[in-house]
């Protein structure tokens, strides 16, 4: 009888491990897709201590950036999709493919994809060298 309980306990343990692994896979696959960023150009400028960074950004459907700031002026150009931009001191605005906007240095903002297609945009930041390109804000 003891042997049967050991086998039964081993079988239960194996089953629980299998369920945990499957649940872990399910949880991992249910995680929100990540925002993709690819630096296209990073270059020092002919102005003292300034650099320009141009990035291709892809925001999946239903995903929002964290609220953040930049140490310099940021220009964006929407290539595809519809971007909703919440910007400190301005009304929340929606930008479609072919439209552009600027984000003031140090202003809290957040890009949101509430549309039905991935947002693709080009972002160009002009900022002081050596500073973090962005800073998350709670």
C-alpha positions, 0 to 999 in steps of 0.5 A: 500500500505504501508503494502505491501511495508513492507512485500515486504521489509521484504521478500527482507531482508529475501531473502538477509539474506538467500543468504548471509548465503548460500554464506558464507557457499560456501566461507567457503567450498572453503577455502584451506584445512589446514595443519595438525600437530600432535606431536608424541614426545616432550622430553628434551635431555641429552644435556644442554637446548635442546629438541627434537620434532617429529611431523607427518605432513599432507599437502593436495594437492595444499597447501603450508606452509608459509615461516618459520624458526626453531631455530634448525636442522630439519630432515624430512622423507616423508611417502607418496606423493611428497614434494617440498622443497624450502630452502634458499641457496639450489635449490628447491628439490622434495622428494618422499615417502621413501626419507629424508632431513634436514633443517638447523637451521635459514634457510628460507624454505617452504614445498609445495604439488604440487602433486596429493596426500596428503603429509605425513611426519615425522619431527624431530626438535632438538632445544633449549628449550623455543624458538618458534618451528617455526617463520613465515617469510614474 
